Amino acid sequence: MNWEVVIGLETHVQLSTRSKIFSNASTQFGAPPNTQASVIDLALPGTLPVLNRGAVERAIRFGLSIGGTINTRSIFARKNYFYPDLPKGYQISQYEIPIVQGGKIPIDSPTRGQIEIQLTRAHLEEDAGKSLHEDFQGMSGIDLNRAGTPLLEIVSEPVMRSAAEAVAYAKALHKRVVEEIEICDGNMQEGSFRCDANVSVRRPGAPLGTRREIKNLNSFRFLQQAIEYEIKWQIETLEDGGKIQQATVLFDPDKGETRMMRTKEDAHDYRYFPDPDLLPVMISEEWIEQVRQSLPEKLDKQRERLLEYKIPVQQVEQLTASRSISSSALTLLKGSTDKEASLLVNWLLGPISSKLKQESIEFDQLDTKLPRDSLKTLAARVAEGSISNSAAGSIVLPAMWAGEGTADEIIEKKGLKQISDSGAIEKIIDEVIATHAQLVADYRNGKEKAFNALVGQIMKARRNANPTQVNAILKTKLR
Amino acid sequence: MFDKSVAELSRALLSKQISAVELARIYLDRIEQHRALNAFLDVRPDVTLGQAKAADARIARGDATPLTGVPIAHKDIFVTRDFASTASSRMLQGYMSPFDATIVENLAGAGMVTLGKLNCDEFAMGSSNENSHYGNVLNPWDKNAVPGGSSGGSAAAVAARIAPAATATDTGGSIREPAAFSGVTGIKPTYGRASRWGMIAFASSLDQAGVMTCSAEDAALLFNGMLGFDPKDSTSVERAAEDYTRDLRSDVKGLRIGVPAEFFDAGLQPDVEKAVREALAEYARLGANLVDISLPNAALGIPVYYVIAPAECSSNLSRFDGIRYGHRAERYADLDDMIKKSRAEGFGPEPQRRILIGTYVLSHGYYDAYYIQAQKVRRIIADEFQQAFRACDVIAGPVTTSVAFGFGEKAADPVAMYLSDLYTIPGSLAGIPAMSLPCGFGAHNRPVGLQLMANYFEEAKLLGVAHRYQEATDWHRRMPPGI
């Protein structure tokens, strides 16, 4: 008998704001416990939340990027429950009216090909703190650095049919928020991107089965393993005549199993109600339009534009692996000929990338090291034959990086300018022919190697001679 | 000196007839003399005198404001760095805040000198000040009577002239009712005028800071130093600064005073009605026109309030879990037990009652029937005020149904206690500015208050109307016997 699997994901995306969603404490990861908790995060008496505009803007960005509806009026509600790492005794979240509704993410499903995953909603909320149970004998430690960190909870419809499809969706969503619209740093170890998976199974055509929710999966591998285990467990349970009880479960990566946390019966009544400390979030059409204008181009659009420069597909793939690289590349290539573009891309993916990596500089900061205009000039000089490609790569680029001047200044200073004046070149060639009669005779007798030796002698005499021209002129003279 | 108004003290200080330090000493001595009133919870003379010294230096430098050097005391709902902030609860016994409430900061910024923190009902929940963990406050007019609540300490301190002025807070009548019971002037501004930053929250959508003073003129001076937009409070209203004394010289000729029939119902005691009617007659003599108006659903204010306020309170008080600060039970089995025991021990009966009511009305399956319904009626009540203000400029009526009652009279019956706020709650639900001013005496020679209400942001007008009455009468100058 076959079973149909139904999966929906709830993803907590940590927004990349500098400060928290309702306080001005820093969101930086890894600080000593409780050093990034303000009086608001500690919920001291008399404190009040003030909404961080940057968090709202990032939510709008996401909503627009998935083609969802941005609610021009959304409401923050209080979700009430007691837990030591929840300082106020409630979490501020959005309940009845979220900031984003609908929208979809295209994915490449391993079983169904190109499909679109429908999203239900995305809402803003604050993260809780952390309870630390390991380091304290018979006690628990509380670290409130994370309390109040802005989250966007993105809820998908239950439309995925396999663990692999859920992972494909999670990866597409990760790429969207990290690479394409840059609202999240995407660091899964640090918890910046965490998934809860709702899993159920049913007979094809039957109504939805009872679901179990696997909480807090912070790697794609665990997501895959947890769902696979859960599907297997649910099918076995049903086939053994058992029943699935609605529950929340945790995945134990060491054992590769899911384990019950709580059932629906002991679920909290969160007593949601609108937070009277915060006014409704009003978003003007103007603001939405502003955010829309600032949205980066979609990666597939960028891919098309890169191909227009006749850049090989393999290099285009390398460039579009990251939004910051492809965006920097496109800005750099603007107005270049195909030849110049090809040079620039080779430098970008070759010496420049490794230099950036070495010095841990982000791609979008490239301009601070290698001014765009200067880089373009260098490509133009190579393309027009003023200097050789090898001199550009091995001498000019490193000198520019070291801040020794513009491309032209360095070419000038180092005397790299090629001699393309055919009169001057002919003069040298004539001298070399005159002084190397044996080589000329050898060549005329059919020794091809002698030609190269002659070229070598010419280049030795004038290092800057344009080799293409030398070849051509020498050939005619020897004919 | 202690019988002077803020305005008079200000003049004495600026003309150097008295120093801020001398003045602070006079009041500190009086606080000591009247310890029995139990109005103050925390007094620290060294802090007070330090501030007074700084005020004198400021006056000497010539950059004083009209409030510099004038003493004030703060309701213990405002958090303060220099004095303990307890909300009159065992939960926060000895709690020291690392920051000052904006209201406290604003008044200190104007140069006022803090005398200490004032007793009140626990977490501002109550109408008689009998809910304080630190004991009852006595009514200076009659030691057998309650001073009113929740700002009982503020009202008693000003009535007994052991502070020339005090801050207070109003959620459903917590400024006006004690002002009426204790014979002082008390005003709450429009919701959103006073910053709530640093005010220990009871019901966030209703809580609003105000003042208790000896006169409307004094209240206007204090408002100038204390109100204004605060970016730390999202519900604070962004409006240009105002001079709240600007209407103090206005006339009431032709002023339309709306008298709501519903505020003169069968529940109103004859002694209170008599004093209020006489006050209205005084306004008529001064040239105002009395207009009959109706607020048909005002009486629904009580049930509406006792859904919304407990709902918000049940959530606001959740932060008191014994984990980061405040009372923690000594013995407990586990984490849940620690939270439960700490809260059971730390909160008195009234906060516990309201937390239970609030938790209930927000529960799944009851939310729509109670909370949503209450919000709808709240809107209707606010709309009725707007309707009424088309026919009148201000609304006048009684503050309370009776004069101050005796200790224990209503303590056993929470519903009877809740009805004390029948006439004050509608204005709170609407969020309009409202005040109480002394207008005579009733049974047992206890004070009666006249309530005045105006439309949103019309505090200056309201204070002007009150001031005109206080120019024509001397009720606000009367002092309790033996003080």
Boltz contact constraints between the chains, C-beta under 6 A:
constraints:
  - contact:
      token1: [A, 42]
      token2: [B, 324]
      max_distance: 6.0
  - contact:
      token1: [A, 43]
      token2: [B, 319]
      max_distance: 6.0
  - contact:
      token1: [A, 45]
      token2: [B, 79]
      max_distance: 6.0
  - contact:
      token1: [A, 45]
      token2: [B, 200]
      max_distance: 6.0
  - contact:
      token1: [A, 46]
      token2: [B, 79]
      max_distance: 6.0
  - contact:
      token1: [A, 46]
      token2: [B, 101]
      max_distance: 6.0
  - contact:
      token1: [A, 46]
      token2: [B, 198]
      max_distance: 6.0
  - contact:
      token1: [A, 46]
      token2: [B, 199]
      max_distance: 6.0
  - contact:
      token1: [A, 46]
      token2: [B, 200]
      max_distance: 6.0
  - contact:
      token1: [A, 48]
      token2: [B, 197]
      max_distance: 6.0
  - contact:
      token1: [A, 48]
      token2: [B, 233]
      max_distance: 6.0
  - contact:
      token1: [A, 50]
      token2: [B, 234]
      max_distance: 6.0
  - contact:
      token1: [A, 78]
      token2: [B, 315]
      max_distance: 6.0
  - contact:
      token1: [A, 80]
      token2: [B, 315]
      max_distance: 6.0
  - contact:
      token1: [A, 82]
      token2: [B, 339]
      max_distance: 6.0
  - contact:
      token1: [A, 84]
      token2: [B, 323]
      max_distance: 6.0
  - contact:
      token1: [A, 88]
      token2: [B, 319]
      max_distance: 6.0
  - contact:
      token1: [A, 89]
      token2: [B, 318]
      max_distance: 6.0
  - contact:
      token1: [A, 89]
      token2: [B, 319]
      max_distance: 6.0
  - contact:
      token1: [A, 90]
      token2: [B, 315]
      max_distance: 6.0
  - contact:
      token1: [A, 90]
      token2: [B, 318]
      max_distance: 6.0
  - contact:
      token1: [A, 269]
      token2: [B, 363]
      max_distance: 6.0
  - contact:
      token1: [A, 269]
      token2: [B, 364]
      max_distance: 6.0
  - contact:
      token1: [A, 271]
      token2: [B, 362]
      max_distance: 6.0
  - contact:
      token1: [A, 273]
      token2: [B, 362]
      max_distance: 6.0
  - contact:
      token1: [A, 276]
      token2: [B, 204]
      max_distance: 6.0
  - contact:
      token1: [A, 276]
      token2: [B, 205]
      max_distance: 6.0
  - contact:
      token1: [A, 276]
      token2: [B, 312]
      max_distance: 6.0
  - contact:
      token1: [A, 277]
      token2: [B, 204]
      max_distance: 6.0
  - contact:
      token1: [A, 278]
      token2: [B, 234]
      max_distance: 6.0
  - contact:
      token1: [A, 279]
      token2: [B, 234]
      max_distance: 6.0
